Amino acid sequence: MKDKCILIDCVSNDYIYFENIDKASQISTHKGNISIDDINNYPAGSVIHTHKGHPYRLTDVDLHDYIMFGLKRETQIVYPKDSFFISGYLGLKNGDKVFECGLGSGAMAMVMANSVAPDGKIFSYEKRERFIELAKDNLKFDNLINFVEFSNKDLEVDEIGEGDFDAAFVDSKEPWNILRKVSDSLKAGKKMCILVPTFNQVIEVLKELKRIHHFDIAVKEIFIRDFKTLPDRVRPEDRMVAHTGFIIFSRKGV
């Protein structure tokens, strides 16, 4: 039995995300109903039809799909265009011990947990308890919750309980107030990433990174532009996801 699936409209290429489908007898779309038996009996990639004859392509849900279409959110999330890049740039791998401040809805924690599993762990600090409960629910996807440890703390006041981190990620309103504390918990030569949305925040972060003797500092911004995939008229899509945040990387010096 499948718990989650995505249907891709064969005509318009629109995505429809469904979950808890194992508890239903059929799922409804605006182009007709689809039997749960059809979803369970056909492999991913198959074309199945609604009772009105409209074709959909059936596919499984991967981590990117879940973050974009299934994640329950009360906060602005770190989108995959940024989170997958950050995880790779930090060099996260199986067995790493990673610090996170600003759990939010858990989207970034999911990507990092996926990178360090099965032997690593994310130590995530979040001062709002309701966000921890929301993130725990989201992190049940692929059992990623097994690779995250949660702390309900405000790091502008509280101390970090762990140390010797292999990497750090900070997503908070005024990160410069906690960067020294985070840096002290990070192994020498290891990378830190700070995500902020505005120029003035970037300036304050850069000042603090210099004060705490970080080096190899870089500020990046990621744009993704999709293209229409019709062979006879390939061109950019009319809309794109542009600015979502400035990504600041640095390494801890000694």
HUKADA-V521936 format. One line per field, one symbol per residue. psi: psi as a letter, one per 30 degrees, with the letter a starting at -180 (. if undefined). A space follows every 50 residues. Layout:
psi = ???
This chain:
psi = kkellkkjkfefgkkkkklhffglflkklfgllkkeeeeffklkflklkl fggkkkkkllkaeeeeeeffkkkflkljlefeeeeeeeefgklkfljkkk kiebfgeeeeeeeeeflffakkjkkkfjefeeeeeeeeffkggfffgkkk kiljffellkflahkflkkkileifffgeeeeeffkkkflkkkkklflee eeeeeeeeeeeghllhkkklkkkkjlkkgjefiklklflljckflkjkkl kka.
